[in-house]
Amino acid sequence: MLRKALPLVAFVAGSVVLGAPVAPAVTDTDVLQFALTLEHLESAFYADALAKYDAQAFADVGFPEWVRGRYRQIGEQEAAHVKFLSTALGAQATKPCNFIFPHNNPREFAELSVALENVGDSAYTGAAQLVSDKSILTAAASILSVEARHSAWISSATLKNQPWNTAFEAPLTPSGAFSLASLFIKDCPSSNPQLPVKSLPPLTLSNAAPAPGTTINVKFDAPKGADLASASVAWLDGLTVVYSDLNSDGSTVVPPALVGTVFAAVVSSQAEPPNDNNTLSGFTIAEFPFDSHAVFNE
């Protein structure tokens, strides 16, 4: 089992490689269109749930009255992000896709909402170094800080879990973030521009909240011709990537000391951070929650 503490420059290098399979260079417009696609998803997610579940539905699953009110505010802020990015892009703005959100009650909605917010946090973090215009970077940082507050509030105040993960946010590449977002996308307008992402097959874990040191199974459709002999599972834990061997039967041992929300993907090489050249699967989320005394739930 290998743990690599990677400086930010390592993620930058990995992401530069990332852009090559889709386009020679990722432009600021590409990044804004990618961000807007994610904001469309989040805005639709909250609007759909608030239309579906009234105050009584929230009360029926044990939430106090103010929880739905906070979600209404979050939904309004996500809609504001959509409006801001759409205005910035003008005629080049991406249109909303058709989405599918798998929740059947407000508690399932809340659990899914913190996952989506965490993906948004890491997507903005990972894409920041692709932006050349400093005014755009400042605007993205402004949105990122609000998204982080959303995820912290949902996780701690609503779900009674930790409000943060490690001292650093895990940066997801655009392809990595989109591999998670695409699970909720049914279809998109054909007029939408191509995003700076590579299509990756979904990855599932036999246990999405595993105890460290336990053996779990991973499942994905390996790309044609992929050599799995040296494949491993990369666990993104803040700015650290921890690797565990992927056995021939699809099993792997969960590394120790993973904290909070961790992103995992199958990679072909440990020589550089997960990027479009070495990532064999999409990312999935593994949860390692801890309480206010830093006692981990197992």
Disulfide bonds with the S-S distance in Angstrom:
Cys97-Cys188 1.98
